[in-house]
Amino acid sequence: MAPEVKSRARGGGGRSGKATDSGAAAAVASAVDLLLEILMRLPARPLHRFKCVSKQWYSLISDPQFRIDYVQKNPNDLLGLLLIIQGPYSEFSFISLRGCGQIVKDPKFLSTPNLKIHHFCNGLMCFSKPHMDSPQFTSYYVCNSASGHSKRIRVLESSTRKRLMAVNVAFDPSKSPFYNVVFVSEESGSELNHLIKIDIYSSETEAWRPSSKGLYIVPYDVDFDNGVYWNGAIYWYHQMKNSLAYFDLDTGCLERLRMPVLSLGSYPMVFDHFGESGGHLHLVGICSPRTTLFTVFEMQQDRSGWFVKCNGDLDAVAAAFPKMVTLKPSNPYVFSAVSLIREEKEEELSIVLTIPGSVVRYDVKHKTSRKLCDLPKGCMFNDFTAIQRRVKAHQYIETLDSI
């Protein structure tokens, strides 16, 4: 009798096969511990959809303890890079780091007309677009890229928007399901200083509040481009001004930070990339005049200073991708570091580079490189400054948290 039962199960065409499959599915669904273990291993995006399967699944996935366990099991689950090709009309592209690495039109929000992305932080994105009824107004939203849900948090007139210097999200799912949005705007300015104010939106209270310190006088060499959230603060780095400052959300303090101190006799450096990855803050410096030598600096957890994480040479990348090499003695290499990826193991790092026509990923430990994708047509680079100005990259992570 046993062989006959096996034969029917393998055929899959009879009622007994379907009954066996449905029975197995029912057994999994009824075994809560097994179901939780399976759900825990899935990406955030399908989990948002699976809330609609049944009341039980909705309850399990929405449970605060499931969210905490999920974050601990899937820390810094980097899925890809969101490229912003800057210009009169910005173009967005998503590069998957899981698989082939081709540019695809995903996530769906990238197709939103007149979209301007201000900041991406641990699965939440802040963007703006013209108000649907009154173009003289601009609406600001927070979006969960995994669920596709968005929430409008502010509407500003064009005259007010012109004074806006930065919009950044502060969100750490390992510490709290709530987020803050920081708006920095200029009240007045002189040749030497900005007078700025900082407003903070809290998702916990669903309300705005001014910073506890009131107005801030900030030197003009401090700029609010390239915001990065790390360790309870928003950091702003400006390459041309070589300035670095941070705003601590708990204390309300706005302070400057020193750039890395270079050793005596070392090459001057251009700091190509500033960003957070895997819970660490990094700067990638390229030795100048433009060479293939680089240094990765990491910030101490207490913000007391920078230390050298590693040194390396991109000469193998230049050999594999000849378009990096020019015939100009003053600028022999054309590339830009647009992202640094902290791998699961502490000692493993990857640097993502843009070169003419391509995006390349370089493995620092193994000294290997591979092309992730071609850059979109029309993304032309004549020199290093053009690359830095035209391409930005945000690390793309998905989260279970609601907005």
N, C-alpha and C positions, 0 to 999 in steps of 0.2 A: 504493500500500500504506500509506503514512503516514497519509492521512486515515482509512482503515479502522481502524487501530490506535487513533487518537484517539477515534473514535466509541465503540469498545468500552470504553475507559477511562472515558469520561464516563458511560456507562450504569450502571456500578457493579453490575449485576445478575448478570453472568457470572463464570465462574471466573477469567478473565484479569484482571478488575478486582480481585477479592479477592487474586489472586496478586501483582498490582502493589502493593497496599496492604501486604500482609505482607512483600513484598520490601523495600519502602521502610523499614518498621519495623525489619526485620532489619539493613538497612544502617546505620540510625541507631544501633541497639544495638551494632553491631560497631565503629563509629567512636567510639572512646573519647573523643577530644577534643570531638567534637560533642555526645556524650551528656553529658559533664561541663558543657559550656556551657549546655545546656538545663536540667539539674538545678540549676545555680547560680542560675537565674532564678526558681525555684519557692519558694513559702513553706515554712517549716520543717515545718508539720504534714503535708502530703502526703509530704514527704521521709522522715519517720519511717515512713509506711506503705509507701513504695516500697522500703524495705529488704527487704521480703518478696517482691519480684518475682523475684529470682534471686540466686544467690551473687555474681555479678558486681556487681549493683547494691548489694547489701549491702556488699561490699568497697569500692566507690567512695565510697558515702555515709559509711561509718564511718571512712574514711581520715583521720587527723589533719590532713593537708595540705588535704584538701577542706574540713574544718571551718574552718581558718584562712582559706582563700581565700573561703569563704562569708561569714564574719563581715566581712571587708574589703570585699566587694562589697555587702553588705546591712547597713551599720551602722545601729543604732538604728531598725530597721524597725518603726515604731509602727503597730500594726494597729487599736487601739481603746482604749477606756477601760472599766475595770471599776468600776462604781458600787456602793458599799456604802451602802444606806439603813439607817441605824442606828436602833435601837429595841429594845423587849423581844425581838423576833425579827427579826434582821437580814435584809434582803432584798438579793439580789445581782442585778445586771443588767449585761449587756455591750452597749456601744455601739460599733458598727463605725465606723471612720473611713474605710473604703473603700466608697464607694457611698452608699446612702440614709441611713445613720446611725441606723436604727431600732434600738430595744432588742430584743434577741433573747436567748433562753435558750441561750447559747453562751458559753464552752465547757461541756462536759458536767459538769465537776466542780462547777458552781454548784448542781446539784440534790442534792448530798450532804447528808443530814440532819444537823442540829446542827453545821454547818460554821462555824468561826470563822477568818477570814483574818487573819493577823498582819502579813504583809509580802509585797510583790510586787517582784521585782528582776530585770530583764533576762531575763524568760522563766521564772524559777523563783519558785514561791510556797511560803511556809511557812504551814501551817494546822494547826488542832487540832480534835479531836472526842473525845467520850467513848469510853473504851476499850470495845470490843465485848463483853467478858466481865465487866468490873468497872466500873460507872458512877462509882465513887469515884476512878477513875484517869482521866487525860486523856492521850491519845496525840498526839504532835507529828510532823508529816510535812513533807517537802519534795516538791513536785510539779513535774514538767515539764508545763506546760499544753499544749504542742504534741503530745507523745507520749501524754499521759494517764498516764504512769507516775509512781508515788509511792513514797516510801521513808520508813518510820518511823525516826526518829532518837532519840526520847526518850519515856519514859512517866513522868508525875509524879502524885503523890497530890494530892488536892484541897487539903490543908493547905499543901503546897509551892507549888502553883499560885497560891494567893492572894498569895504574896510575889513572884510573877513580875511584873516591871515592863515588860519589853520582849522581843520575839522578832523578830530581823531577819536577813535574808539578805544576804550580801556576795558579789556575783558580777559579774564583768566578763569576758564571753566574748572580748573583744578582747585580753585579757592572759593568760587561763588558762582551761582547761576545768573547773577545780576551783572549788568554792565553800566558803564558811564560813557557819555559822549562829551568831549571837550571842544568848545568853540573859543578861539582866540581872535579878538578883533582889536583894531587900532583906534584909539580915541583921538589921538593927535600925534604929531611927530615934528622933530626938528632935524638939523643936520647931524646931530650926535645921538639922539635917543628916540625910541618909540615910547608912547604912553599907551599901554594896552590893558584890556580887561579880559578876564577868563570866566566864561559861563559853563556850568556843568549840568548835564541832564542825567538823572538817575532812573534806571528802569525799575528799581525797587519801589521808589516813591512816585514814579511817573511825573516828576516835576523838575523844573529848572531852579538852580540856585547860583548866585555869584560866588566866586572863590572867596575863601575866608580872609584873604589878605587885601581885598579890594583891588585897586589899580596898581600896575607895575611899571616902573621905569626901566626900560631895557635898552642897552647899547645897540646902535644901528648894525654892528657886525654880527648880532644874533639874529638869525632868520628862522622862520617856522616851517620851512619845507621839510619833506622827508621825515614825517613823524613816525616813531616806533614806540610801541608800548612794551615795557619790560619792568618787572619787579616793582609794581605799584606806581609807576611814573611814566609820563610821556616824554620821550627824548626827541629833540630836533637837531639834525645835523645839516649844515650847508657847506657843500664842497668848495665853492668859489670863495666864500668868506672864511673857510676853515674854522667854523665855529660849532660848538656843541653846548646845548643847554637842556635842562629837564624841568618838568613840573611834577611835584609829588602830590598826588591826589589826597593823601591823608593829612599832610601838614599844610598844604596850600603854598609851599615854598617854590619859587622859581629861581633856579641857580644855574650858573655856568659850570661846565666840566672841562678839565684839561684834556687836550689831545695827547696821544701817546708820546712819550719822550724818546727820541731816537738816540742811539748810542753815538758817541763821538767818532767821527770819521766815516759814518755810514752814509749811504746814498740818501739824498732827499727823497721824499715820498709824496705821491698823490694818493689820497684815500678814495678808492673807487667805490667801495660798497660799505654801507652802514645798515645793520639790521639785527633782528633777533631770530634765533633758531634753536629749538630744543631747550628753551629756558635759559639761554645765554645771549649776551649782547656782544656783537663782533664789529670790528673794522678790518677791511682788507686794504692794505697799502701796497701800491706798485712803485717800485724803485724808479726814480727819474734821473736823467732823461729816460724817456720811455724804454723800459727793458722788459724782460720776461720774469724778472725776480719779484717775488711778492712775500709779504708777511701778514699773517692773520693775528690780530690782537683781540684779546678778550677782556671784558670789564670784570673787576672783582665784584662779588655779590653785594658788598657794602658800599659800592661806588667809590672806593678809596683810590682806584687807579687801574691802569691797563697793564696786562702782562702779555708776553709773546706766547701765543698758542702754538704756532708752527711757522716755519719758513719753507719756501719752495721755489721752483722754477718752472715756467710754462713753456720752455723751449721745445718739449716733446709735442705740445699742442700746436706750436707754430710749424713744426715739421710735418704734422699730420694734416694741418689745414693751412696751406700756403697763402690763402687770401689774407691771413693775419699779417703777412710780411709786406712791407712797402719798400720803395727805393729811396725814401727820404731819410737822409742821415739824422736829421733832427727829430724824426718821429718814425723809427723803423718798424714799429708794430702797431696794428690797429685792432684794438679789442677793448672790452669793458667788462668788469666783474659786476653783474647785476644781482646776484644772490649767493648766499653761502648756506649750505644745507648741513645741518648737524645730524649725523647718522645715529643709529641705535647704540652702537659702541662708542665709547667716549673718545677714542683716538681717531675715529673715522670722520672725515670732512669731505664735502664736495663743493666746488666753486662752479657756478653757472656763468658762462661768458657769452657775450654777444660779439660776433665778428661779422664782417661784411657778408650778408646773405644767410647766416646761420646762427643757431643757438647751440652751444656746446657745454657739456658737463664734464668737469675734470675731477677725478678721484685723487685727492692729495696723497693719501697713504700709498696707493698702488701705482701712482703716477701714470694713470691711463685716462683716456678721454674718448668720448663718443658724441656724435651729433644727436641732439634731441629733436631738432626740426629745422626746417627752412624758415627764415623770416618772411612775413607777408610781402607780396610785391609792392613796390613803391617805397619800401623802407630802405632808403639809400644812405650810405655813410661815406663821407669823404675823409674824415679824420677822427681822432679820438673824441674831441669835444662834441662832434655831431652824434656819436654813439651815446655819449652820456646824456645828451639833451633829449634824444628821441625815444629812448627805451627805458621803461621802469618795470620792475618785476615785484609782484606780491606773492608770498607763499600762501597756497590755497589749502585750508584745513576746513573740515566740516564739523559741526557741533550739533548735539541733541537739544541744546537749550532753546527755549522759546524767547521771543522778543516782546 
